[in-house]
Amino acid sequence: MYLTRWLGGTADFSGVYNNGSVYTYTFGPVVSTHKDNFSPFAHALFGGFRASSGGLSDSGMAMMFGGGVDFGTKKWAFRAVQFDWLVLRDNGVTSKNNMRVNTGVMYRF
């Protein structure tokens, strides 16, 4: 949701399943230019994560920094690419070597 033509807020909920699962839920500001049907953007998102594997689970803080490019109308868009650097922190341990790449179809509120 955009508050001005270039500044808005976004939420990201995701799950990864590989020898266990990791769920992230993050929120934060997004900056974008909207030129015709082309919208490059950047965001800084903050929230949490929950991980589980083999009956053990853990949770902590999550941060995502990144951006990408959307093509489409005001309501519907194709996310050509989104790159995020994901930082997970729990119990004094920080995991900073996490890259996430996405693509897909979006409906904007």
C-alpha positions, 0 to 999 in steps of 0.5 A: 500500500502506497502512502505517496506516489513513491513511499509505501508499506509492505508485508512479506510472509514466506515459507521454505521447506528443505530438511525442515521448515523456516517461516518468515513474517516481515513488514516495513517501508518500500520505495518505488518509482512508477513509470508507465507499467515499470516499477523498480523498488527497494525495501527494508523489512523487519519481523520474525522467523520460526524454524523447525527440523526433526522435532526441534523448533526455534524462533527469533528476529528476521530482517530483509533488505533488497528490491526488484522490478514489477511490470503491470497495472496499478492492481495486478503486476508480474514481479520479474525479479526480487532479490533479498538479503535475509538476516536471522538472529536468535539467542545471540547468534546471527545468520547473515549468509541468506539470499532469497530470489523471488518471482511471481504474480501480485495483486496490490491493495 
